[in-house]
């Protein structure tokens, strides 16, 4: 069994692995955006590569994305 925590993505998702490492986590969970709503952060290749690199650096192979609290499956909007 691995132990982890929900960590912040403030400043970019690539900061989450360090936060998890500093807490002694073996895995972690993040929100894809503010749980209270709003636009999700832009993810370009550089951010994604940095996130994956940081996960490898801290030997964290498992991470999970928690969707926002509200999901309106009937919305006409794509975001």
Steps between C-alpha positions, in 0.01 A plus 500: 500500500624846414429812699435841353310824533306754303747775404462847351565586135548870584764642267466205259443125511875450471534624861278221637763219503736703721215580739413131518865407553538758778202337677658155469239377250545195279211614276282811484174646376433841344197692385496577127393856591353682796239275660268801514503539124674715248706445192759222515865602463655469156722194463764533231765240420757677719280488810408136441865403444601690815227323701612157379865586561426612855303179565798296378744711704310422821421140396124556507344277235138531610294816496129558467288785370187595693237674289335819628208449736250599237466328166203601291460220250213687333696819434537621143842639589807282440696652794 
